[in-house]
Amino acid sequence: MKSKCKLLSSEVNNKRPPIIDYEGSDYQSTFWDKGGREYEDQAEELALRRLLPKSGQLLLELGAGAGRNTPRYHGFERIVLLDYSTTQLQQAQEHLGNSSRYVYVAADVYQLPFVQGAFDCATMIRTLHHMAEAPRALHQIRGVMSSGGTFILEYANKLNLKAILRYGTGRQSWSPFTWEPVEFVELNFDFHPKAVRVWLGNNGFRVDRQLTVSHFRLGWVKRWLPTRLLVAMDSIAQLSGDLWQLTPSVFVRSTAVGDTPRPAPNELFRCTICGHSPLGESPDFITCSACGRQWAVQDGIYDFRQPIELPK
């Protein structure tokens, strides 16, 4: 990955896994705007269009970054953009504006600051591959979704054709056929499709549909064939996703099953330390009345990464 990012450990709970922080990164500009990835971007847009519900009330976008996909959720009344990096969220604000339709939250996926059952839809695109403990992240996501809610997950697939060919010719040491994740760069993981489906099932999701995406993610193919043609071919090939998953990217639509308590109207945040809700809000702080923790609200961004250190 060309963009700068930092590896961090949680300062609030040392047992939580390490995370990647894109603070100060120009990821949107270098990777998407100038990185020659028009084909991948349009193929992902098509997959989202096929999997998203036509409408909804509250959508959680996990790993929202600079808001590349946010305009594609036009059927939802409100969208919560969650990312660990405040500078990524600031870039999203510049792109999307400060409309009350958007809520910007800096937080850790392993410790989501939302009440149970708050969201009727969630998406996680190009984010799970940074999760050292992916099942733990999926468990957190299920907890904040309503019963019957839709979860759209994209993951990096280790069982892709390129990896199979490299392994078969001895150019790659790790097997694409085993279920354990492969960490090809620090905190960058590829996952086996069967493992992801098991994780989803174990954490309260029912897999409904799979799409294989980016079938033609090869430099020479993108150089020789026009983007419009590649996207058209990918559109047809995506439909094979329920039969086999051999592409570098797989999209999964699943449904949250089981009973989840419904939150009170307009209740969104909970304390990440003691779990109390609702929280008290002011222009500059959000406060837990149960344990006294406070988090900053700066320029319209709720910062739940760690509580504010209060004077002794």
C-alpha positions as CSV (number, residue, x, y, z in Angstrom):
1,M,0.0,0.0,0.0
2,K,1.5,3.3,-1.1
3,S,-0.3,5.6,1.3
4,K,1.2,6.3,4.7
5,C,-0.4,4.7,7.7
6,K,0.6,3.9,11.3
7,L,0.3,0.8,13.4
8,L,-1.2,1.5,16.8
9,S,-2.1,-0.4,19.9
10,S,-5.1,0.6,22.0
11,E,-4.2,2.8,25.0
12,V,-7.6,2.2,26.6
13,N,-7.5,-1.6,26.6
14,N,-4.2,-3.3,25.9
15,K,-6.0,-6.6,25.1
16,R,-7.6,-5.1,22.0
17,P,-5.8,-5.9,18.7
18,P,-3.5,-3.5,17.0
19,I,-5.0,-1.2,14.4
20,I,-3.9,0.8,11.3
21,D,-4.3,4.6,11.5
22,Y,-4.5,6.5,8.3
23,E,-4.1,9.8,10.1
24,G,-2.6,12.3,7.6
25,S,-2.7,9.9,4.7
26,D,-3.4,10.9,1.2
27,Y,-4.9,7.5,0.5
28,Q,-7.9,8.8,-1.4
29,S,-5.8,10.9,-3.7
30,T,-2.9,8.6,-4.4
31,F,-4.8,5.2,-4.4
32,W,-8.1,6.2,-6.0
33,D,-8.0,9.6,-7.6
34,K,-4.6,9.2,-9.3
35,G,-4.0,5.4,-8.9
36,G,-5.5,4.2,-12.1
37,R,-8.3,2.3,-10.3
38,E,-11.3,3.5,-12.2
39,Y,-12.2,-0.1,-13.1
40,E,-12.1,-1.3,-9.5
41,D,-14.1,1.7,-8.2
42,Q,-16.9,1.2,-10.8
43,A,-17.0,-2.5,-10.3
44,E,-17.4,-2.0,-6.6
45,E,-20.1,0.6,-7.2
46,L,-22.0,-1.9,-9.3
47,A,-21.7,-4.6,-6.6
48,L,-23.1,-2.2,-4.0
49,R,-26.0,-1.2,-6.2
50,R,-26.9,-4.8,-6.5
51,L,-26.7,-5.6,-2.8
52,L,-27.9,-2.5,-1.0
53,P,-31.5,-2.2,0.1
54,K,-33.4,0.5,-1.9
55,S,-34.1,2.5,1.3
56,G,-33.4,2.6,5.0
57,Q,-33.2,4.8,8.1
58,L,-29.7,4.6,9.5
59,L,-26.6,3.1,7.8
60,L,-23.2,2.6,9.4
61,E,-20.3,2.9,7.0
62,L,-17.3,1.1,8.7
63,G,-14.0,2.3,7.4
64,A,-15.6,5.2,5.6
65,G,-12.2,6.9,4.9
66,A,-12.7,10.0,2.8
67,G,-16.3,9.1,1.9
68,R,-15.6,7.5,-1.5
69,N,-18.6,5.2,-1.3
70,T,-20.9,7.4,0.9
71,P,-22.8,9.1,-2.0
72,R,-23.8,5.6,-3.2
73,Y,-26.0,5.1,-0.1
74,H,-28.6,7.6,-1.4
75,G,-31.6,5.6,-0.2
76,F,-30.8,6.1,3.5
77,E,-32.1,8.9,5.6
78,R,-28.9,9.2,7.7
79,I,-25.4,7.8,7.4
80,V,-22.8,7.4,10.2
81,L,-19.3,7.5,8.7
82,L,-16.9,5.7,11.0
83,D,-13.1,5.7,10.6
84,Y,-10.2,5.7,13.0
85,S,-8.5,8.7,11.3
86,T,-9.9,12.1,11.9
87,T,-8.1,13.5,8.9
88,Q,-9.9,11.0,6.7
89,L,-13.2,12.1,8.2
90,Q,-12.2,15.7,7.6
91,Q,-11.7,14.9,3.9
92,A,-15.1,13.3,3.9
93,Q,-16.6,16.4,5.4
94,E,-15.0,18.5,2.6
95,H,-16.5,16.3,0.0
96,L,-20.0,15.7,1.6
97,G,-20.5,18.8,3.7
98,N,-21.9,19.2,7.2
99,S,-25.4,18.2,6.5
100,S,-27.4,16.7,9.4
101,R,-27.7,13.6,7.2
102,Y,-24.1,12.7,8.0
103,V,-22.6,11.8,11.4
104,Y,-18.8,11.6,11.5
105,V,-17.3,9.3,14.2
106,A,-13.7,8.5,14.9
107,A,-13.6,5.2,16.7
108,D,-12.2,1.7,16.9
109,V,-14.1,-1.1,15.1
110,Y,-13.2,-3.4,18.0
111,Q,-15.0,-1.1,20.5
112,L,-18.0,0.5,18.7
113,P,-19.6,3.5,20.6
114,F,-23.2,2.7,19.5
115,V,-26.2,1.3,21.3
116,Q,-27.4,-2.1,20.5
117,G,-29.7,-2.4,17.5
118,A,-29.1,1.1,16.2
119,F,-28.5,0.4,12.5
120,D,-30.8,-1.2,10.0
121,C,-27.8,-1.5,7.5
122,A,-24.0,-1.5,7.7
123,T,-21.3,-1.7,5.1
124,M,-17.6,-2.6,5.5
125,I,-15.7,-2.1,2.2
126,R,-11.9,-2.6,1.9
127,T,-11.6,-2.6,5.7
128,L,-11.8,-6.1,7.0
129,H,-8.4,-6.9,5.5
130,H,-6.8,-4.7,8.3
131,M,-8.5,-6.8,11.0
132,A,-6.0,-9.0,12.9
133,E,-9.1,-10.5,14.7
134,A,-11.8,-10.4,12.1
135,P,-14.4,-12.5,14.0
136,R,-14.1,-10.1,16.9
137,A,-14.9,-7.1,14.6
138,L,-17.9,-8.9,13.1
139,H,-19.2,-9.6,16.6
140,Q,-19.1,-5.9,17.4
141,I,-20.9,-5.1,14.2
142,R,-23.7,-7.5,14.8
143,G,-24.2,-6.0,18.3
144,V,-25.1,-2.6,16.9
145,M,-27.4,-3.9,14.1
146,S,-31.2,-4.3,14.3
147,S,-32.8,-7.7,13.8
148,G,-33.2,-8.3,10.1
149,G,-30.7,-5.6,9.2
150,T,-28.5,-5.9,6.1
151,F,-24.7,-6.1,6.4
152,I,-22.6,-5.8,3.2
153,L,-19.1,-7.0,3.7
154,E,-16.2,-6.8,1.2
155,Y,-13.1,-8.8,1.9
156,A,-9.7,-9.6,0.3
157,N,-9.8,-13.2,-0.9
158,K,-6.8,-15.5,-0.5
159,L,-8.4,-18.1,-2.8
160,N,-8.0,-16.0,-6.0
161,L,-6.7,-17.3,-9.3
162,K,-3.4,-15.4,-9.2
163,A,-2.6,-16.9,-5.8
164,I,-3.5,-20.4,-6.9
165,L,-1.3,-20.1,-10.0
166,R,1.6,-18.7,-8.0
167,Y,1.3,-21.5,-5.4
168,G,1.0,-24.2,-8.0
169,T,4.2,-23.0,-9.8
170,G,6.2,-22.7,-6.5
171,R,6.4,-18.9,-6.6
172,Q,4.4,-18.6,-3.4
173,S,5.0,-20.4,-0.1
174,W,1.6,-20.1,1.5
175,S,-1.4,-22.2,0.4
176,P,-4.5,-20.4,-0.9
177,F,-6.6,-23.4,0.0
178,T,-6.2,-23.4,3.8
179,W,-8.7,-21.5,6.0
180,E,-6.3,-19.4,8.1
181,P,-5.7,-15.7,7.1
182,V,-2.5,-14.8,5.4
183,E,-0.8,-11.6,6.4
184,F,1.0,-10.5,3.2
185,V,2.0,-7.1,4.7
186,E,1.9,-6.1,8.3
187,L,-1.8,-5.8,9.2
188,N,-3.0,-6.6,5.7
189,F,-4.8,-9.9,5.5
190,D,-6.3,-12.1,2.8
191,F,-9.1,-14.4,4.0
192,H,-10.5,-17.7,2.8
193,P,-14.2,-17.5,1.6
194,K,-15.3,-20.5,3.7
195,A,-13.7,-19.0,6.8
196,V,-15.5,-15.7,6.3
197,R,-18.8,-17.4,5.9
198,V,-18.3,-19.4,9.1
199,W,-17.3,-16.2,11.0
200,L,-20.4,-14.5,9.8
201,G,-22.6,-17.4,10.8
202,N,-21.0,-17.7,14.2
203,N,-21.6,-14.0,14.9
204,G,-25.3,-13.8,14.1
205,F,-25.4,-13.3,10.3
206,R,-27.1,-15.3,7.6
207,V,-25.3,-15.1,4.3
208,D,-27.8,-14.3,1.5
209,R,-25.7,-13.5,-1.6
210,Q,-22.1,-13.3,-2.8
211,L,-20.6,-11.4,-5.7
212,T,-17.1,-11.9,-7.0
213,V,-15.6,-8.5,-8.0
214,S,-12.5,-7.2,-9.8
215,H,-12.1,-10.3,-12.1
216,F,-9.8,-8.4,-14.4
217,R,-7.5,-6.7,-11.8
218,L,-4.4,-7.1,-13.8
219,G,-2.2,-4.2,-14.9
220,W,-1.8,-5.3,-18.5
221,V,-5.5,-6.0,-18.9
222,K,-6.4,-2.5,-17.6
223,R,-3.9,-0.9,-20.0
224,W,-5.2,-2.7,-23.1
225,L,-8.9,-2.7,-22.5
226,P,-11.1,0.3,-21.9
227,T,-12.6,0.7,-18.4
228,R,-16.2,0.7,-19.7
229,L,-15.6,-2.8,-21.3
230,L,-13.9,-4.2,-18.2
231,V,-16.8,-3.0,-16.0
232,A,-19.4,-4.6,-18.4
233,M,-17.5,-7.9,-18.3
234,D,-17.2,-7.7,-14.5
235,S,-20.9,-7.0,-14.3
236,I,-21.7,-10.4,-15.9
237,A,-18.9,-12.3,-14.0
238,Q,-20.0,-11.0,-10.6
239,L,-23.2,-13.1,-10.8
240,S,-21.1,-16.3,-10.4
241,G,-20.3,-15.3,-6.8
242,D,-22.6,-17.8,-5.2
243,L,-21.1,-20.7,-7.1
244,W,-17.4,-20.0,-6.6
245,Q,-15.1,-17.2,-5.3
246,L,-11.8,-16.9,-7.2
247,T,-11.4,-13.2,-7.4
248,P,-9.2,-10.9,-5.3
249,S,-12.3,-9.2,-3.9
250,V,-15.6,-10.7,-2.7
251,F,-18.8,-8.9,-1.6
252,V,-21.2,-10.6,0.8
253,R,-24.7,-9.5,1.7
254,S,-25.9,-11.0,4.9
255,T,-28.8,-10.5,7.3
256,A,-28.6,-10.0,11.1
257,V,-30.5,-12.9,12.7
258,G,-31.8,-13.3,16.2
259,D,-33.4,-10.8,18.6
260,T,-31.8,-7.4,19.3
261,P,-33.2,-4.8,21.6
262,R,-34.5,-1.7,19.9
263,P,-33.0,1.5,21.2
264,A,-35.0,4.5,22.2
265,P,-35.8,7.0,19.4
266,N,-32.8,9.2,18.5
267,E,-30.5,7.2,20.9
268,L,-27.2,6.4,19.1
269,F,-24.1,6.6,21.3
270,R,-23.1,4.5,24.3
271,C,-20.1,4.6,26.6
272,T,-17.2,2.4,25.3
273,I,-15.9,2.0,28.8
274,C,-19.0,1.0,30.9
275,G,-21.6,0.6,28.2
276,H,-24.0,3.2,29.6
277,S,-26.5,5.1,27.4
278,P,-27.7,7.6,26.6
279,L,-24.7,10.0,26.7
280,G,-25.0,13.7,27.3
281,E,-24.0,16.0,24.5
282,S,-22.6,19.5,24.3
283,P,-21.0,21.4,21.4
284,D,-17.5,20.3,22.6
285,F,-18.0,17.1,24.6
286,I,-20.0,14.0,24.9
287,T,-20.2,12.7,28.5
288,C,-21.2,9.4,30.2
289,S,-23.2,10.2,33.3
290,A,-22.5,6.8,34.8
291,C,-18.7,6.7,34.8
292,G,-17.8,10.3,34.1
293,R,-15.8,9.6,30.9
294,Q,-15.8,12.4,28.3
295,W,-15.0,12.4,24.6
296,A,-14.2,15.3,22.4
297,V,-16.4,16.7,19.6
298,Q,-14.3,18.8,17.3
299,D,-15.4,20.4,14.0
300,G,-18.4,18.1,13.9
301,I,-16.4,14.9,14.5
302,Y,-17.2,12.7,17.5
303,D,-13.8,11.3,18.7
304,F,-14.3,8.0,20.6
305,R,-10.8,6.8,20.2
306,Q,-9.9,7.4,23.8
307,P,-11.5,9.4,26.6
308,I,-10.3,12.9,27.4
309,E,-7.8,13.0,30.3
310,L,-9.6,15.0,33.0
311,P,-7.6,17.1,35.5
312,K,-7.0,15.4,38.8
